[in-house]
């Protein structure tokens, strides 16, 4: 199933083919932080994006299965396979 995405979601997905922190996404898109956060939450709920955290011990990003939706800048984000398909089908 290919998901329909709007222009803001498209722009955000365009930034996260690789793991990117919230602040970097804000630099790349021309939308206010609260809008970007809301769209990211929606994309996560739709399984088009995953929240990631930096694991110091392993020195790599790991998927965060839970995240603080009130503190979106504490995480980095990555498009899932479904997110990439939705982005590329537009």
N, C-alpha and C positions, 0 to 999 in steps of 0.2 A: 504494500500500500504506500503510495507516494503522498506525502503530506503537502497541502497547500500552505504557502508561506507568503507573508506580506513583505513590503519593501524594507521595513526595519529589520525583520527577522533575516531577510536575505543579506542585508549589509553586515549583520552580526555574524551569521554563518560564514560569510566571506572572510572574516578575520580569524576564525578559529579552526582552520584546517589542521593547525598544530596547536598545542597547549599555549594559551595566552592568558595573562592575568587580567583582571577586570579593568585596571587602569589603562592597560595597553589597548583594550577594546574601545574604551572611551576616547582614546587618542585617534583611533582609526575611523570611528563613525561620528556623524554630526548630529547626535541626539543627546539630550540631558541624561545624567546618571540614573535618575529615577525611572526614566522610560527604558533605558538599556537594561536595568535590573529587572523590571517587570517582564520585558520580552524574554530575557534569559530564563526567568522562572517558568514562563510558559513553555519555552523550548525544552527545558529540563523535564517538565511534567509530561510533555508529548514524546519524550525519549529521543529528541533530536540533538540534545547537548548533554554532556555530563560535567559535573563539577569535579575538579581535581585539587589535590593538595600536595605540597612538596614534602617528601619523606626524607628528613635529614640523614637518618641512619643508612638508608639505601641509596641516597643521592639520586632520586628519581621522583617523577610525579606518579601518584597513585589515585585511583578513582575514589571519590568520597561518596559513599552511599547515602550519607545524610549531610546536610549543609544548613547553615544558619541563613535563612532567607532575608533576615534583617541586616546581615553583614556580608553582602555579596562580594565586596572588595577583598575579603579574606581568602578567596579562592581563585583558581584559574579555571579555564573552561576549554572544552574540546568538543567539536562536532562529532556525533556518532556516524556510523555508516548510513543510517536512515537520514540523518541531518545532511550529510554530503549528497545523498541521492535527491533529497528535496531541493537543495541549493542548485544542483546541476540540472534538474529537470525544468527549471524555470526559463 
